[in-house]
Amino acid sequence: MARDTRNGKRGCAGFTLIELMAVMAIVGALMSLVAPSFFKSNDRARETVLRHNLVAIRHAIDDYRADHGGNPDTLEILVSARYLREMPLDPVTGRRDSWKAMAGEAGGVNDVISGAKGKGLDGQDYASW
């Protein structure tokens, strides 16, 4: 949009290319500071959900053991016997069937671990949780 200036010449109102580039550089610098902590918080949230789901499955195994006097034969029995509504999602693998059942001395499923590969933010393998 053109407008008249003090000396009577017409000038264009707006931002120069240098001003826009300076603003973009500032925004880019701020994003480079914020982005790593944002992505780390997503990983931290996934790990928190994984720990919670492991506790829920282990609690269901303990409840089954207390009610039936032994370990369940498979993890699916916990769902069919209504100790769990459905098998929880492993947030790291994004699947419900990646849980690994650990056999006990008396047979059946004594514990469960995640089938996810890799290490958590604390440096421990997901399978060791």
Residue frames relative to the residue before (quaternion, step in Angstrom):
aa qw qx qy qz dx dy dz
M 1.0000 0.0000 0.0000 0.0000 0.00 0.00 0.00
A 0.3190 -0.7623 0.5385 0.1647 3.54 -0.79 1.00
R 0.0032 0.7827 -0.6223 0.0025 3.54 -1.16 0.63
D 0.5136 -0.6376 0.4794 0.3162 3.53 -1.25 0.46
T 0.2882 -0.7409 0.5816 0.1723 3.56 -1.03 0.78
R 0.7464 -0.4117 0.2702 0.4476 3.59 -1.26 0.01
N 0.7414 0.4016 -0.2470 0.4775 3.56 0.92 -0.79
G 0.6389 -0.5861 0.3105 0.3898 3.57 1.25 0.32
K 0.5738 0.5729 -0.3975 0.4296 3.59 1.22 -0.12
R 0.4497 -0.6806 0.5076 0.2772 3.52 -1.14 0.61
G 0.0463 -0.7820 0.6215 0.0103 3.60 -1.05 0.86
C 0.4475 -0.6748 0.5162 0.2791 3.58 -1.22 0.41
A 0.3288 -0.7211 0.5768 0.1981 3.54 -1.00 0.91
G 0.4725 0.6559 -0.4958 0.3175 3.58 -1.01 0.74
F 0.5793 -0.5723 0.4534 0.3623 3.51 -1.35 -0.17
T 0.4293 -0.6727 0.5312 0.2845 3.52 -1.13 0.62
L 0.6637 -0.5051 0.3757 0.4040 3.54 -1.27 0.33
I 0.6367 0.5279 -0.3295 0.4553 3.58 1.02 -0.74
E 0.6424 0.5114 -0.3281 0.4671 3.61 0.96 -0.77
L 0.6591 0.4995 -0.3089 0.4698 3.59 0.94 -0.84
M 0.6553 0.5048 -0.3167 0.4642 3.59 0.98 -0.79
A 0.6312 0.5275 -0.3344 0.4600 3.59 1.03 -0.73
V 0.6516 0.5020 -0.3145 0.4739 3.59 0.97 -0.83
M 0.6584 0.5065 -0.3110 0.4619 3.58 0.96 -0.86
A 0.6312 0.5247 -0.3328 0.4642 3.60 1.04 -0.70
I 0.6463 0.5076 -0.3163 0.4739 3.59 0.99 -0.80
V 0.6555 0.4985 -0.3082 0.4763 3.59 0.93 -0.89
G 0.6478 0.5192 -0.3153 0.4597 3.60 0.97 -0.80
A 0.6517 0.5068 -0.3145 0.4685 3.57 0.98 -0.82
L 0.6561 0.5017 -0.3121 0.4695 3.59 0.96 -0.81
M 0.6508 0.5116 -0.3168 0.4630 3.59 1.00 -0.80
S 0.6443 0.5196 -0.3334 0.4513 3.60 1.01 -0.71
L 0.6436 0.4969 -0.3248 0.4831 3.59 1.18 -0.42
V 0.7282 0.4505 -0.2337 0.4606 3.60 0.99 -0.82
A 0.6187 0.6134 -0.3467 0.3475 3.60 0.93 -0.85
P 0.6716 0.4943 -0.3458 0.4301 3.69 0.74 -0.78
S 0.6744 0.4741 -0.3122 0.4722 3.60 0.92 -0.76
F 0.5986 0.5515 -0.3618 0.4545 3.59 1.12 -0.56
F 0.6987 0.4553 -0.2790 0.4761 3.59 0.83 -0.91
K 0.6245 0.5215 -0.3463 0.4671 3.59 1.05 -0.64
S 0.6397 0.5164 -0.3407 0.4561 3.61 1.01 -0.67
N 0.6043 0.5330 -0.3600 0.4703 3.62 1.12 -0.55
D 0.6516 0.4992 -0.3113 0.4788 3.59 0.97 -0.82
R 0.6432 0.5230 -0.3170 0.4607 3.57 0.99 -0.82
A 0.6460 0.5104 -0.3171 0.4709 3.59 1.01 -0.78
R 0.6294 0.5267 -0.3322 0.4648 3.62 0.99 -0.81
E 0.6723 0.4947 -0.2965 0.4641 3.57 0.93 -0.87
T 0.6267 0.5280 -0.3382 0.4627 3.59 1.04 -0.69
V 0.6524 0.4930 -0.3105 0.4846 3.59 0.97 -0.82
L 0.6250 0.5354 -0.3391 0.4558 3.60 1.00 -0.78
R 0.6631 0.4931 -0.3072 0.4721 3.60 0.88 -0.89
H 0.6566 0.5091 -0.3153 0.4585 3.59 0.93 -0.83
N 0.6688 0.4945 -0.3072 0.4625 3.60 0.93 -0.84
L 0.6188 0.5287 -0.3425 0.4692 3.59 1.06 -0.69
V 0.6444 0.5106 -0.3177 0.4723 3.59 0.99 -0.81
A 0.6521 0.5204 -0.3185 0.4501 3.60 0.96 -0.84
I 0.6719 0.4766 -0.3042 0.4784 3.60 0.91 -0.87
R 0.6582 0.5033 -0.3149 0.4629 3.60 0.91 -0.82
H 0.6282 0.5203 -0.3315 0.4742 3.57 1.05 -0.71
A 0.6451 0.5084 -0.3159 0.4749 3.60 1.01 -0.79
I 0.6222 0.5204 -0.3406 0.4755 3.62 1.03 -0.70
D 0.6545 0.5071 -0.3099 0.4674 3.59 0.96 -0.86
D 0.6492 0.5087 -0.3184 0.4672 3.60 0.97 -0.81
Y 0.6404 0.5149 -0.3222 0.4699 3.58 0.97 -0.83
R 0.6508 0.5186 -0.3069 0.4618 3.58 0.95 -0.91
A 0.6642 0.5000 -0.3060 0.4639 3.60 0.97 -0.83
D 0.7036 0.4662 -0.2707 0.4630 3.60 0.99 -0.78
H 0.8063 0.3090 -0.1272 0.4881 3.59 0.91 -0.90
G 0.4740 -0.7093 0.4198 0.3099 3.60 1.22 -0.07
G 0.7815 0.1917 -0.1452 0.5756 3.59 1.21 0.27
N 0.6307 -0.5391 0.4017 0.3875 3.51 -1.32 0.18
P 0.5208 -0.6010 0.4823 0.3675 3.61 -1.15 0.47
D 0.5503 -0.6272 0.4402 0.3316 3.58 -1.13 0.65
T 0.7914 0.0289 0.0115 0.6105 3.59 1.04 -0.81
L 0.6185 -0.5348 0.4138 0.4003 3.57 -1.28 0.21
E 0.6005 0.5861 -0.3594 0.4083 3.60 1.10 -0.63
I 0.5677 0.5919 -0.3840 0.4241 3.60 1.17 -0.49
L 0.6008 0.5645 -0.3605 0.4364 3.59 1.10 -0.63
V 0.6652 0.4733 -0.2983 0.4944 3.58 1.09 -0.66
S 0.6946 0.4750 -0.2926 0.4542 3.60 0.84 -0.92
A 0.6969 0.4241 -0.2687 0.5122 3.61 1.14 -0.57
R 0.4673 -0.7362 0.3808 0.3076 3.58 1.36 0.23
Y 0.3435 0.6903 -0.5502 0.3206 3.56 0.97 0.85
L 0.7389 0.1370 -0.1130 0.6500 3.55 1.34 -0.38
R 0.5019 -0.6375 0.4834 0.3286 3.61 -1.04 0.67
E 0.7472 -0.1369 0.1112 0.6407 3.52 1.06 -0.88
M 0.6016 -0.5416 0.4233 0.4068 3.53 -1.21 0.39
P 0.4576 -0.7061 0.4620 0.2803 3.60 -0.72 1.03
L 0.5236 -0.6227 0.4942 0.3063 3.52 -1.26 0.54
D 0.3248 -0.6845 0.6111 0.2292 3.54 -1.03 0.78
P 0.3200 -0.8065 0.4579 0.1937 3.63 -0.23 1.19
V 0.6208 0.5380 -0.3594 0.4427 3.60 1.14 -0.41
T 0.7451 0.3545 -0.2132 0.5231 3.60 0.94 -0.85
G 0.3645 -0.7448 0.4816 0.2838 3.59 1.18 -0.54
R 0.6535 0.4878 -0.3082 0.4899 3.60 1.23 0.36
R 0.4303 -0.6890 0.5234 0.2574 3.56 -1.27 0.46
D 0.7152 0.4493 -0.2518 0.4725 3.58 1.18 -0.39
S 0.5155 0.6599 -0.4140 0.3571 3.61 1.17 0.33
W 0.4452 0.6791 -0.4688 0.3476 3.61 1.24 0.02
K 0.2312 -0.7629 0.5889 0.1336 3.58 -1.04 0.78
A 0.2986 -0.7607 0.5569 0.1483 3.54 -0.68 1.18
M 0.2181 -0.7631 0.5982 0.1109 3.56 -0.93 0.94
A 0.3723 -0.7496 0.5083 0.2027 3.56 -0.71 1.11
G 0.3547 -0.7264 0.5532 0.2015 3.51 -1.13 0.73
E 0.6861 -0.4662 0.3521 0.4335 3.59 -1.30 0.10
A 0.7130 0.4338 -0.2462 0.4928 3.57 1.05 -0.77
G 0.6018 -0.5535 0.3608 0.4487 3.60 1.26 0.05
G 0.7089 0.4328 -0.3312 0.4476 3.54 -1.26 0.28
V 0.6411 -0.5104 0.4126 0.3978 3.52 -1.36 -0.16
N 0.1472 -0.8137 0.5605 0.0466 3.55 -0.57 1.19
D 0.7907 0.0124 0.0337 0.6112 3.58 1.13 -0.68
V 0.2196 -0.7541 0.6037 0.1367 3.55 -1.30 0.22
I 0.0787 -0.7712 0.6300 0.0464 3.54 -1.15 0.72
S 0.5741 -0.5775 0.4482 0.3689 3.55 -1.27 0.29
G 0.3942 -0.7095 0.5360 0.2321 3.53 -1.13 0.67
A 0.4276 0.7203 -0.4515 0.3072 3.57 1.28 0.10
K 0.3271 -0.7165 0.5826 0.2005 3.53 -1.10 0.76
G 0.6563 0.5195 -0.3783 0.3953 3.53 -1.14 0.57
K 0.4730 -0.6575 0.5208 0.2696 3.48 -1.39 -0.04
G 0.4852 -0.6484 0.5099 0.2902 3.51 -1.23 0.57
L 0.7182 -0.4311 0.3206 0.4423 3.54 -1.31 -0.03
D 0.6598 0.4985 -0.3078 0.4707 3.59 1.21 -0.46
G 0.5869 -0.6176 0.3504 0.3891 3.60 1.29 0.01
Q 0.5888 0.5688 -0.3720 0.4375 3.61 1.25 -0.14
D 0.5487 -0.5902 0.4760 0.3521 3.55 -1.17 0.59
Y 0.5535 -0.6047 0.4497 0.3545 3.57 -1.09 0.69
A 0.6477 0.5433 -0.3177 0.4294 3.59 1.05 -0.72
S 0.6618 0.5105 -0.3194 0.4466 3.62 1.17 -0.28
W 0.5129 0.6491 -0.4305 0.3610 3.58 1.22 -0.06
